[in-house]
Each structure stands twice: as C-alpha cells, then as structure tokens.
Amino acid sequence: MKLVYFYDKGCLNCHYVSLLMKKMNIYDLFDRVECSSKEGVEIKKKYNLTTAPVILVIDNNYNVIKLYNNIEKPDLINVSKFINNN
C-alpha cells in the first residue's frame, strides 16, 4: 500500500493539511507530490484530479483504494484510522 499526498505549493489549505498531518504524526507516512512536478502532472492525468490537496491510498498495482479530495480535519482522522487498521 502506498500513501500519496498531492498538494500545491501556493495553496493555504494544503499548508494547513500538512501542519495537521505533522501534528497527528502521519506526515512522514506519505509520499508527497507537488501538483506541478513531472510526477504530479502524471498523477493528475491518471487519476483525473482537479483540485489539491488530495490524499490517495494506492495498492501495489496502482489502483486507488481510497481518495480524499479537499481534505479537512475529519478526513485526516479517517485516514489515520485507515492507516492504523491496515
């Protein structure tokens, strides 16, 4: 399982989510991908992403298990529970 945090450098909500992830001690569990990077553009096309921040939970075959769009604190709590259960 792979956890991807898809973000935009100038996004205030992305910064807020990053701070919450650090506070919850889950920030280091994610591969962080900036949306304008080469990998970010590929992910954006592949998974048809239009906004940031997004958390993708991907299996070993690169299929999306869960996708969290426009993340808020309750979403991070759900992600944290999902991580702890798997």
Phi and psi restraints in degrees (range 20) as a CNS / XPLOR table:
assign (resid 1 and name C) (resid 2 and name N)
       (resid 2 and name CA) (resid 2 and name C) 1.0 -125.6 20.0 2
assign (resid 2 and name N) (resid 2 and name CA)
       (resid 2 and name C) (resid 3 and name N) 1.0 136.4 20.0 2
assign (resid 2 and name C) (resid 3 and name N)
       (resid 3 and name CA) (resid 3 and name C) 1.0 -110.1 20.0 2
assign (resid 3 and name N) (resid 3 and name CA)
       (resid 3 and name C) (resid 4 and name N) 1.0 126.0 20.0 2
assign (resid 3 and name C) (resid 4 and name N)
       (resid 4 and name CA) (resid 4 and name C) 1.0 -122.0 20.0 2
assign (resid 4 and name N) (resid 4 and name CA)
       (resid 4 and name C) (resid 5 and name N) 1.0 128.9 20.0 2
assign (resid 4 and name C) (resid 5 and name N)
       (resid 5 and name CA) (resid 5 and name C) 1.0 -106.2 20.0 2
assign (resid 5 and name N) (resid 5 and name CA)
       (resid 5 and name C) (resid 6 and name N) 1.0 110.4 20.0 2
assign (resid 5 and name C) (resid 6 and name N)
       (resid 6 and name CA) (resid 6 and name C) 1.0 -98.6 20.0 2
assign (resid 6 and name N) (resid 6 and name CA)
       (resid 6 and name C) (resid 7 and name N) 1.0 117.9 20.0 2
assign (resid 6 and name C) (resid 7 and name N)
       (resid 7 and name CA) (resid 7 and name C) 1.0 -138.5 20.0 2
assign (resid 7 and name N) (resid 7 and name CA)
       (resid 7 and name C) (resid 8 and name N) 1.0 168.9 20.0 2
assign (resid 7 and name C) (resid 8 and name N)
       (resid 8 and name CA) (resid 8 and name C) 1.0 -121.0 20.0 2
assign (resid 8 and name N) (resid 8 and name CA)
       (resid 8 and name C) (resid 9 and name N) 1.0 133.1 20.0 2
assign (resid 8 and name C) (resid 9 and name N)
       (resid 9 and name CA) (resid 9 and name C) 1.0 -57.8 20.0 2
assign (resid 9 and name N) (resid 9 and name CA)
       (resid 9 and name C) (resid 10 and name N) 1.0 -37.3 20.0 2
assign (resid 9 and name C) (resid 10 and name N)
       (resid 10 and name CA) (resid 10 and name C) 1.0 -90.2 20.0 2
assign (resid 10 and name N) (resid 10 and name CA)
       (resid 10 and name C) (resid 11 and name N) 1.0 4.9 20.0 2
assign (resid 10 and name C) (resid 11 and name N)
       (resid 11 and name CA) (resid 11 and name C) 1.0 -86.4 20.0 2
assign (resid 11 and name N) (resid 11 and name CA)
       (resid 11 and name C) (resid 12 and name N) 1.0 120.9 20.0 2
assign (resid 11 and name C) (resid 12 and name N)
       (resid 12 and name CA) (resid 12 and name C) 1.0 -66.4 20.0 2
assign (resid 12 and name N) (resid 12 and name CA)
       (resid 12 and name C) (resid 13 and name N) 1.0 -38.0 20.0 2
assign (resid 12 and name C) (resid 13 and name N)
       (resid 13 and name CA) (resid 13 and name C) 1.0 -64.7 20.0 2
assign (resid 13 and name N) (resid 13 and name CA)
       (resid 13 and name C) (resid 14 and name N) 1.0 -36.8 20.0 2
assign (resid 13 and name C) (resid 14 and name N)
       (resid 14 and name CA) (resid 14 and name C) 1.0 -63.1 20.0 2
assign (resid 14 and name N) (resid 14 and name CA)
       (resid 14 and name C) (resid 15 and name N) 1.0 -42.0 20.0 2
assign (resid 14 and name C) (resid 15 and name N)
       (resid 15 and name CA) (resid 15 and name C) 1.0 -63.3 20.0 2
assign (resid 15 and name N) (resid 15 and name CA)
       (resid 15 and name C) (resid 16 and name N) 1.0 -43.8 20.0 2
assign (resid 15 and name C) (resid 16 and name N)
       (resid 16 and name CA) (resid 16 and name C) 1.0 -60.4 20.0 2
assign (resid 16 and name N) (resid 16 and name CA)
       (resid 16 and name C) (resid 17 and name N) 1.0 -44.7 20.0 2
assign (resid 16 and name C) (resid 17 and name N)
       (resid 17 and name CA) (resid 17 and name C) 1.0 -63.5 20.0 2
assign (resid 17 and name N) (resid 17 and name CA)
       (resid 17 and name C) (resid 18 and name N) 1.0 -41.2 20.0 2
assign (resid 17 and name C) (resid 18 and name N)
       (resid 18 and name CA) (resid 18 and name C) 1.0 -59.7 20.0 2
assign (resid 18 and name N) (resid 18 and name CA)
       (resid 18 and name C) (resid 19 and name N) 1.0 -44.4 20.0 2
assign (resid 18 and name C) (resid 19 and name N)
       (resid 19 and name CA) (resid 19 and name C) 1.0 -62.9 20.0 2
assign (resid 19 and name N) (resid 19 and name CA)
       (resid 19 and name C) (resid 20 and name N) 1.0 -41.8 20.0 2
assign (resid 19 and name C) (resid 20 and name N)
       (resid 20 and name CA) (resid 20 and name C) 1.0 -64.1 20.0 2
assign (resid 20 and name N) (resid 20 and name CA)
       (resid 20 and name C) (resid 21 and name N) 1.0 -40.2 20.0 2
assign (resid 20 and name C) (resid 21 and name N)
       (resid 21 and name CA) (resid 21 and name C) 1.0 -62.9 20.0 2
assign (resid 21 and name N) (resid 21 and name CA)
       (resid 21 and name C) (resid 22 and name N) 1.0 -40.2 20.0 2
assign (resid 21 and name C) (resid 22 and name N)
       (resid 22 and name CA) (resid 22 and name C) 1.0 -64.4 20.0 2
assign (resid 22 and name N) (resid 22 and name CA)
       (resid 22 and name C) (resid 23 and name N) 1.0 -42.7 20.0 2
assign (resid 22 and name C) (resid 23 and name N)
       (resid 23 and name CA) (resid 23 and name C) 1.0 -62.7 20.0 2
assign (resid 23 and name N) (resid 23 and name CA)
       (resid 23 and name C) (resid 24 and name N) 1.0 -34.2 20.0 2
assign (resid 23 and name C) (resid 24 and name N)
       (resid 24 and name CA) (resid 24 and name C) 1.0 -87.3 20.0 2
assign (resid 24 and name N) (resid 24 and name CA)
       (resid 24 and name C) (resid 25 and name N) 1.0 1.5 20.0 2
assign (resid 24 and name C) (resid 25 and name N)
       (resid 25 and name CA) (resid 25 and name C) 1.0 60.0 20.0 2
assign (resid 25 and name N) (resid 25 and name CA)
       (resid 25 and name C) (resid 26 and name N) 1.0 37.2 20.0 2
assign (resid 25 and name C) (resid 26 and name N)
       (resid 26 and name CA) (resid 26 and name C) 1.0 -120.3 20.0 2
assign (resid 26 and name N) (resid 26 and name CA)
       (resid 26 and name C) (resid 27 and name N) 1.0 -2.3 20.0 2
assign (resid 26 and name C) (resid 27 and name N)
       (resid 27 and name CA) (resid 27 and name C) 1.0 -57.6 20.0 2
assign (resid 27 and name N) (resid 27 and name CA)
       (resid 27 and name C) (resid 28 and name N) 1.0 -42.5 20.0 2
assign (resid 27 and name C) (resid 28 and name N)
       (resid 28 and name CA) (resid 28 and name C) 1.0 -74.2 20.0 2
assign (resid 28 and name N) (resid 28 and name CA)
       (resid 28 and name C) (resid 29 and name N) 1.0 -8.6 20.0 2
assign (resid 28 and name C) (resid 29 and name N)
       (resid 29 and name CA) (resid 29 and name C) 1.0 -80.8 20.0 2
assign (resid 29 and name N) (resid 29 and name CA)
       (resid 29 and name C) (resid 30 and name N) 1.0 -11.5 20.0 2
assign (resid 29 and name C) (resid 30 and name N)
       (resid 30 and name CA) (resid 30 and name C) 1.0 -103.2 20.0 2
assign (resid 30 and name N) (resid 30 and name CA)
       (resid 30 and name C) (resid 31 and name N) 1.0 144.6 20.0 2
assign (resid 30 and name C) (resid 31 and name N)
       (resid 31 and name CA) (resid 31 and name C) 1.0 -83.0 20.0 2
assign (resid 31 and name N) (resid 31 and name CA)
       (resid 31 and name C) (resid 32 and name N) 1.0 121.9 20.0 2
assign (resid 31 and name C) (resid 32 and name N)
       (resid 32 and name CA) (resid 32 and name C) 1.0 -96.3 20.0 2
assign (resid 32 and name N) (resid 32 and name CA)
       (resid 32 and name C) (resid 33 and name N) 1.0 126.8 20.0 2
assign (resid 32 and name C) (resid 33 and name N)
       (resid 33 and name CA) (resid 33 and name C) 1.0 -125.9 20.0 2
assign (resid 33 and name N) (resid 33 and name CA)
       (resid 33 and name C) (resid 34 and name N) 1.0 120.2 20.0 2
assign (resid 33 and name C) (resid 34 and name N)
       (resid 34 and name CA) (resid 34 and name C) 1.0 -79.2 20.0 2
assign (resid 34 and name N) (resid 34 and name CA)
       (resid 34 and name C) (resid 35 and name N) 1.0 133.8 20.0 2
assign (resid 34 and name C) (resid 35 and name N)
       (resid 35 and name CA) (resid 35 and name C) 1.0 -63.9 20.0 2
assign (resid 35 and name N) (resid 35 and name CA)
       (resid 35 and name C) (resid 36 and name N) 1.0 -23.1 20.0 2
assign (resid 35 and name C) (resid 36 and name N)
       (resid 36 and name CA) (resid 36 and name C) 1.0 -95.0 20.0 2
assign (resid 36 and name N) (resid 36 and name CA)
       (resid 36 and name C) (resid 37 and name N) 1.0 0.8 20.0 2
assign (resid 36 and name C) (resid 37 and name N)
       (resid 37 and name CA) (resid 37 and name C) 1.0 -75.2 20.0 2
assign (resid 37 and name N) (resid 37 and name CA)
       (resid 37 and name C) (resid 38 and name N) 1.0 167.8 20.0 2
assign (resid 37 and name C) (resid 38 and name N)
       (resid 38 and name CA) (resid 38 and name C) 1.0 -59.1 20.0 2
assign (resid 38 and name N) (resid 38 and name CA)
       (resid 38 and name C) (resid 39 and name N) 1.0 -47.4 20.0 2
assign (resid 38 and name C) (resid 39 and name N)
       (resid 39 and name CA) (resid 39 and name C) 1.0 -65.0 20.0 2
assign (resid 39 and name N) (resid 39 and name CA)
       (resid 39 and name C) (resid 40 and name N) 1.0 -37.3 20.0 2
assign (resid 39 and name C) (resid 40 and name N)
       (resid 40 and name CA) (resid 40 and name C) 1.0 -63.1 20.0 2
assign (resid 40 and name N) (resid 40 and name CA)
       (resid 40 and name C) (resid 41 and name N) 1.0 -41.1 20.0 2
assign (resid 40 and name C) (resid 41 and name N)
       (resid 41 and name CA) (resid 41 and name C) 1.0 -64.2 20.0 2
assign (resid 41 and name N) (resid 41 and name CA)
       (resid 41 and name C) (resid 42 and name N) 1.0 -40.1 20.0 2
assign (resid 41 and name C) (resid 42 and name N)
       (resid 42 and name CA) (resid 42 and name C) 1.0 -65.2 20.0 2
assign (resid 42 and name N) (resid 42 and name CA)
       (resid 42 and name C) (resid 43 and name N) 1.0 -44.1 20.0 2
assign (resid 42 and name C) (resid 43 and name N)
       (resid 43 and name CA) (resid 43 and name C) 1.0 -64.2 20.0 2
assign (resid 43 and name N) (resid 43 and name CA)
       (resid 43 and name C) (resid 44 and name N) 1.0 -40.9 20.0 2
assign (resid 43 and name C) (resid 44 and name N)
       (resid 44 and name CA) (resid 44 and name C) 1.0 -58.9 20.0 2
assign (resid 44 and name N) (resid 44 and name CA)
       (resid 44 and name C) (resid 45 and name N) 1.0 -43.8 20.0 2
assign (resid 44 and name C) (resid 45 and name N)
       (resid 45 and name CA) (resid 45 and name C) 1.0 -69.3 20.0 2
assign (resid 45 and name N) (resid 45 and name CA)
       (resid 45 and name C) (resid 46 and name N) 1.0 -47.8 20.0 2
assign (resid 45 and name C) (resid 46 and name N)
       (resid 46 and name CA) (resid 46 and name C) 1.0 -61.4 20.0 2
assign (resid 46 and name N) (resid 46 and name CA)
       (resid 46 and name C) (resid 47 and name N) 1.0 -41.6 20.0 2
assign (resid 46 and name C) (resid 47 and name N)
       (resid 47 and name CA) (resid 47 and name C) 1.0 -106.0 20.0 2
assign (resid 47 and name N) (resid 47 and name CA)
       (resid 47 and name C) (resid 48 and name N) 1.0 8.5 20.0 2
assign (resid 47 and name C) (resid 48 and name N)
       (resid 48 and name CA) (resid 48 and name C) 1.0 54.5 20.0 2
assign (resid 48 and name N) (resid 48 and name CA)
       (resid 48 and name C) (resid 49 and name N) 1.0 51.0 20.0 2
assign (resid 48 and name C) (resid 49 and name N)
       (resid 49 and name CA) (resid 49 and name C) 1.0 -87.5 20.0 2
assign (resid 49 and name N) (resid 49 and name CA)
       (resid 49 and name C) (resid 50 and name N) 1.0 137.7 20.0 2
assign (resid 49 and name C) (resid 50 and name N)
       (resid 50 and name CA) (resid 50 and name C) 1.0 -119.2 20.0 2
assign (resid 50 and name N) (resid 50 and name CA)
       (resid 50 and name C) (resid 51 and name N) 1.0 -17.1 20.0 2
assign (resid 50 and name C) (resid 51 and name N)
       (resid 51 and name CA) (resid 51 and name C) 1.0 -132.8 20.0 2
assign (resid 51 and name N) (resid 51 and name CA)
       (resid 51 and name C) (resid 52 and name N) 1.0 166.9 20.0 2
assign (resid 51 and name C) (resid 52 and name N)
       (resid 52 and name CA) (resid 52 and name C) 1.0 -133.9 20.0 2
assign (resid 52 and name N) (resid 52 and name CA)
       (resid 52 and name C) (resid 53 and name N) 1.0 151.2 20.0 2
assign (resid 52 and name C) (resid 53 and name N)
       (resid 53 and name CA) (resid 53 and name C) 1.0 -84.6 20.0 2
assign (resid 53 and name N) (resid 53 and name CA)
       (resid 53 and name C) (resid 54 and name N) 1.0 152.9 20.0 2
assign (resid 53 and name C) (resid 54 and name N)
       (resid 54 and name CA) (resid 54 and name C) 1.0 -138.3 20.0 2
assign (resid 54 and name N) (resid 54 and name CA)
       (resid 54 and name C) (resid 55 and name N) 1.0 139.9 20.0 2
assign (resid 54 and name C) (resid 55 and name N)
       (resid 55 and name CA) (resid 55 and name C) 1.0 -113.4 20.0 2
assign (resid 55 and name N) (resid 55 and name CA)
       (resid 55 and name C) (resid 56 and name N) 1.0 129.3 20.0 2
assign (resid 55 and name C) (resid 56 and name N)
       (resid 56 and name CA) (resid 56 and name C) 1.0 -114.7 20.0 2
assign (resid 56 and name N) (resid 56 and name CA)
       (resid 56 and name C) (resid 57 and name N) 1.0 131.1 20.0 2
assign (resid 56 and name C) (resid 57 and name N)
       (resid 57 and name CA) (resid 57 and name C) 1.0 -107.1 20.0 2
assign (resid 57 and name N) (resid 57 and name CA)
       (resid 57 and name C) (resid 58 and name N) 1.0 114.7 20.0 2
assign (resid 57 and name C) (resid 58 and name N)
       (resid 58 and name CA) (resid 58 and name C) 1.0 -118.5 20.0 2
assign (resid 58 and name N) (resid 58 and name CA)
       (resid 58 and name C) (resid 59 and name N) 1.0 138.7 20.0 2
assign (resid 58 and name C) (resid 59 and name N)
       (resid 59 and name CA) (resid 59 and name C) 1.0 -82.3 20.0 2
assign (resid 59 and name N) (resid 59 and name CA)
       (resid 59 and name C) (resid 60 and name N) 1.0 -178.2 20.0 2
assign (resid 59 and name C) (resid 60 and name N)
       (resid 60 and name CA) (resid 60 and name C) 1.0 -67.4 20.0 2
assign (resid 60 and name N) (resid 60 and name CA)
       (resid 60 and name C) (resid 61 and name N) 1.0 -18.0 20.0 2
assign (resid 60 and name C) (resid 61 and name N)
       (resid 61 and name CA) (resid 61 and name C) 1.0 -96.5 20.0 2
assign (resid 61 and name N) (resid 61 and name CA)
       (resid 61 and name C) (resid 62 and name N) 1.0 13.0 20.0 2
assign (resid 61 and name C) (resid 62 and name N)
       (resid 62 and name CA) (resid 62 and name C) 1.0 64.1 20.0 2
assign (resid 62 and name N) (resid 62 and name CA)
       (resid 62 and name C) (resid 63 and name N) 1.0 29.2 20.0 2
assign (resid 62 and name C) (resid 63 and name N)
       (resid 63 and name CA) (resid 63 and name C) 1.0 -94.4 20.0 2
assign (resid 63 and name N) (resid 63 and name CA)
       (resid 63 and name C) (resid 64 and name N) 1.0 139.1 20.0 2
assign (resid 63 and name C) (resid 64 and name N)
       (resid 64 and name CA) (resid 64 and name C) 1.0 -75.9 20.0 2
assign (resid 64 and name N) (resid 64 and name CA)
       (resid 64 and name C) (resid 65 and name N) 1.0 122.6 20.0 2
assign (resid 64 and name C) (resid 65 and name N)
       (resid 65 and name CA) (resid 65 and name C) 1.0 -86.2 20.0 2
assign (resid 65 and name N) (resid 65 and name CA)
       (resid 65 and name C) (resid 66 and name N) 1.0 -47.1 20.0 2
assign (resid 65 and name C) (resid 66 and name N)
       (resid 66 and name CA) (resid 66 and name C) 1.0 -141.5 20.0 2
assign (resid 66 and name N) (resid 66 and name CA)
       (resid 66 and name C) (resid 67 and name N) 1.0 147.3 20.0 2
assign (resid 66 and name C) (resid 67 and name N)
       (resid 67 and name CA) (resid 67 and name C) 1.0 -134.7 20.0 2
assign (resid 67 and name N) (resid 67 and name CA)
       (resid 67 and name C) (resid 68 and name N) 1.0 125.6 20.0 2
assign (resid 67 and name C) (resid 68 and name N)
       (resid 68 and name CA) (resid 68 and name C) 1.0 -114.0 20.0 2
assign (resid 68 and name N) (resid 68 and name CA)
       (resid 68 and name C) (resid 69 and name N) 1.0 113.5 20.0 2
assign (resid 68 and name C) (resid 69 and name N)
       (resid 69 and name CA) (resid 69 and name C) 1.0 -97.4 20.0 2
assign (resid 69 and name N) (resid 69 and name CA)
       (resid 69 and name C) (resid 70 and name N) 1.0 148.9 20.0 2
assign (resid 69 and name C) (resid 70 and name N)
       (resid 70 and name CA) (resid 70 and name C) 1.0 44.2 20.0 2
assign (resid 70 and name N) (resid 70 and name CA)
       (resid 70 and name C) (resid 71 and name N) 1.0 62.8 20.0 2
assign (resid 70 and name C) (resid 71 and name N)
       (resid 71 and name CA) (resid 71 and name C) 1.0 -65.2 20.0 2
assign (resid 71 and name N) (resid 71 and name CA)
       (resid 71 and name C) (resid 72 and name N) 1.0 138.4 20.0 2
assign (resid 71 and name C) (resid 72 and name N)
       (resid 72 and name CA) (resid 72 and name C) 1.0 -126.9 20.0 2
assign (resid 72 and name N) (resid 72 and name CA)
       (resid 72 and name C) (resid 73 and name N) 1.0 175.3 20.0 2
assign (resid 72 and name C) (resid 73 and name N)
       (resid 73 and name CA) (resid 73 and name C) 1.0 -56.0 20.0 2
assign (resid 73 and name N) (resid 73 and name CA)
       (resid 73 and name C) (resid 74 and name N) 1.0 -44.1 20.0 2
assign (resid 73 and name C) (resid 74 and name N)
       (resid 74 and name CA) (resid 74 and name C) 1.0 -60.1 20.0 2
assign (resid 74 and name N) (resid 74 and name CA)
       (resid 74 and name C) (resid 75 and name N) 1.0 -33.8 20.0 2
assign (resid 74 and name C) (resid 75 and name N)
       (resid 75 and name CA) (resid 75 and name C) 1.0 -64.8 20.0 2
assign (resid 75 and name N) (resid 75 and name CA)
       (resid 75 and name C) (resid 76 and name N) 1.0 -41.2 20.0 2
assign (resid 75 and name C) (resid 76 and name N)
       (resid 76 and name CA) (resid 76 and name C) 1.0 -65.3 20.0 2
assign (resid 76 and name N) (resid 76 and name CA)
       (resid 76 and name C) (resid 77 and name N) 1.0 -35.0 20.0 2
assign (resid 76 and name C) (resid 77 and name N)
       (resid 77 and name CA) (resid 77 and name C) 1.0 -63.6 20.0 2
assign (resid 77 and name N) (resid 77 and name CA)
       (resid 77 and name C) (resid 78 and name N) 1.0 -43.1 20.0 2
assign (resid 77 and name C) (resid 78 and name N)
       (resid 78 and name CA) (resid 78 and name C) 1.0 -63.3 20.0 2
assign (resid 78 and name N) (resid 78 and name CA)
       (resid 78 and name C) (resid 79 and name N) 1.0 -41.3 20.0 2
assign (resid 78 and name C) (resid 79 and name N)
       (resid 79 and name CA) (resid 79 and name C) 1.0 -63.1 20.0 2
assign (resid 79 and name N) (resid 79 and name CA)
       (resid 79 and name C) (resid 80 and name N) 1.0 -43.5 20.0 2
assign (resid 79 and name C) (resid 80 and name N)
       (resid 80 and name CA) (resid 80 and name C) 1.0 -60.9 20.0 2
assign (resid 80 and name N) (resid 80 and name CA)
       (resid 80 and name C) (resid 81 and name N) 1.0 -43.5 20.0 2
assign (resid 80 and name C) (resid 81 and name N)
       (resid 81 and name CA) (resid 81 and name C) 1.0 -63.3 20.0 2
assign (resid 81 and name N) (resid 81 and name CA)
       (resid 81 and name C) (resid 82 and name N) 1.0 -41.6 20.0 2
assign (resid 81 and name C) (resid 82 and name N)
       (resid 82 and name CA) (resid 82 and name C) 1.0 -61.4 20.0 2
assign (resid 82 and name N) (resid 82 and name CA)
       (resid 82 and name C) (resid 83 and name N) 1.0 -44.0 20.0 2
assign (resid 82 and name C) (resid 83 and name N)
       (resid 83 and name CA) (resid 83 and name C) 1.0 -62.7 20.0 2
assign (resid 83 and name N) (resid 83 and name CA)
       (resid 83 and name C) (resid 84 and name N) 1.0 -44.9 20.0 2
assign (resid 83 and name C) (resid 84 and name N)
       (resid 84 and name CA) (resid 84 and name C) 1.0 -66.8 20.0 2
assign (resid 84 and name N) (resid 84 and name CA)
       (resid 84 and name C) (resid 85 and name N) 1.0 -28.7 20.0 2
assign (resid 84 and name C) (resid 85 and name N)
       (resid 85 and name CA) (resid 85 and name C) 1.0 -82.8 20.0 2
assign (resid 85 and name N) (resid 85 and name CA)
       (resid 85 and name C) (resid 86 and name N) 1.0 -14.1 20.0 2
